[in-house]
Amino acid sequence: MFDVMEDVFCPGRKHIRIERERQEMCLDDIGDADPGKGPIDLDSGHVTIRLGRG
């Protein structure tokens, strides 16, 4: 109920709330995007698959 009233009187907050919800669902692994150090090497055509422990 509060979100509906907030959307009516402060429409910009709706976008902020939606973006926060999106960011909660999105996970960025820091360091995985480093070229040449990640699991996929496009230049050589090799993919490294590491099995997790357990």
ChimeraX attribute file (.defattr): number of C-alpha atoms within 10 A of each C-alpha:
attribute: neighborCount
match mode: 1-to-1
recipient: residues
	/A:1	5
	/A:2	6
	/A:3	11
	/A:4	11
	/A:5	10
	/A:6	13
	/A:7	14
	/A:8	11
	/A:9	9
	/A:10	12
	/A:11	12
	/A:12	11
	/A:13	14
	/A:14	15
	/A:15	12
	/A:16	11
	/A:17	13
	/A:18	11
	/A:19	12
	/A:20	12
	/A:21	11
	/A:22	11
	/A:23	11
	/A:24	9
	/A:25	8
	/A:26	9
	/A:27	8
	/A:28	8
	/A:29	7
	/A:30	7
	/A:31	9
	/A:32	12
	/A:33	12
	/A:34	9
	/A:35	11
	/A:36	12
	/A:37	10
	/A:38	12
	/A:39	15
	/A:40	16
	/A:41	13
	/A:42	10
	/A:43	7
	/A:44	8
	/A:45	7
	/A:46	10
	/A:47	11
	/A:48	9
	/A:49	8
	/A:50	7
	/A:51	6
	/A:52	5
	/A:53	4
	/A:54	3
